[in-house]
């Protein structure tokens, strides 16, 4: 299926934030799900206003990156926003506001549209911005899936009437060669030289952003290792792991159970860099309630060993959770992330956990992410 053409409408004051979002969406771009465009894709020789108008009027999905500067831009209000809202009203495009910074949008023409992040919590107000972008990207994935479903369910266009044959110089009748847009499904068949050059430039930019994200993933793991007093994973190994996680076909969700989630912030940030959503809870009771009540479900559970709660006869709160899950007909794999660095103590926990049905255990960030990768691949 053709990629969904995506247009960024944004104020240049927010270019750095647009780049952050573009980096997170680079995973969808690499998989051929979306084809994003913004005005930095204008190549030498193009007229900027014509280039913007062409992309804006042909995009399947228009993202409004909302901030004070967005609302104060005369060009956005007079051109981009007017066109976007008109196309949304006619059902020609999906329009999604993304609230970058806190601003009053109550009277804005797009206020009635479902926006992102969840609950319209401004991106810049999240303690971990990567988690905000993961939430935004998740919403965009849903919108893109809806667009593609509409394409699949739409009736095929009626075949064009055949043209009368033209006569050659010798008087013989010859058939007219079909134009690119005469071919069903060739949505991009007539893209101009400028459009193709713009696509190529944006591909290079997107790949650079993706490499930056992978580097940030490795950096977060290195910081996490330093905080736990263990050796960091080699940079090349971390990059290979990131590539493997990126290659997974669907976005993954992890439920992380720990009464002190702040202690795992760098590990969680590393996963968020790669669009793996992490939901944190602090107790066995919360974990079971979330597993029962979350309609989207989870692909993996990460648990600590000890938590201050009633143990109900089990050696630890982590084992209490594991045994509760073992009684269920279906459950995601469970990985333990604990602090038993002493070899003898760790060996005992390892055997106990595997016998109780755990997928594995880890004490170092690199070990943990290797287990996460394997568990998610198997889920």
C-alpha positions, 0 to 999 in steps of 0.5 A: 500500500502507498505511504500516507502523505503527511504535511507538517504545518508549524511555526519556524520558532518550533523547528527544533520540536518539529525535528524531534517529532520527525525523528520519532516518526522516522520509524514509520517512514522507514517502514514505508507507512508515511511520507512526511513533508515540511517546508525544509524539503523545498529544493533550489529552483522551487517556488516556495509558495507553490511547493507548500500549496502543492503538498498541502492540497495533496496530503492525506494527513496534516499535523498542526504543531500548535504553539503561541507562535503557530497561532500568531503566524499570519501565513499559517492562519491565512493559508495553511490552516484555512486550507487544512480545515477546508479539506477536513470539512470536505473529508479530503484529509485528516487533520490532527492538532499536536499541542507543543506548548501551553496555549489557549486554543478554546476558540481556535477553528481546530478546537473541536478536533481530537488532538495529541498528546493524550488529554492535550497535555503539552509536549514541553510539559512532560518530564520525559519528552520522548514519552510525550513523542511516543504518545503522539506517534501512537496517536498518529499510527492510529490515524494512519491506520484509519486512513489506510482502512478507508482506502481499502474500503473505498470503491475502485474508481470507474475506468476512464473512457478510452480515447479516440485513436490518433492518426500518425503522420502516415495515416495509421491509427495509433493508441494513446500512451496512458498518462501516469495518473491513468494507472490505478493505485499509482498515486505517486506516478506523476510526481515532479522532478522537484517532488522527487528531489524533495523526497530524496532530501527528506529521506537523507534528513530522516535517516540522520534523525533516526541515527541520532535517535539510535545514538541517544538510545545508546547514551541513555543505556550508558547513563543507566549503567553508570548509575547502577555501577556496572559496565556499559554496553559497547556502542556498536552492540547498543546500536545493533540492539536498537536496529533490532527493536526498530525492525519489529513490525508493530509498536510494543507496550511494556508494563513496568512494576516498581515502587521507585520508577524514577530509578529506571528513568534512563532505561525507560527513556531508552525504550521511548527513543525507539517508540516502545511505550512504557506504562509504570505502576508501583504495586502488584495490585496496580499491575493486575488491575492495569493488565485486566483493564487496559484494552490495548494490552501489554507485550511484556511485564518488567518487575522489580524483586522487592516492594513494600506490600503484603507478600501473602506467603511469597518470598518477594512482591515480584514473585507474588506478581509472577505467581498471580500471573501464572494462574492466568490462561494468557499473560505476557512474558515477565522479566525481572530487573533487580539489584542482586549483584552478588553472584551466589544471591543472583544465581539463587534468584535466577533459578527461583524465577525461572522455575516460577515461570519468569522469562528471565532476570537482569541486573545491568541495563544491557542485559535487561534490554537484551531480554526485552528484545528477545521477549518482545520478539517472541510475544 
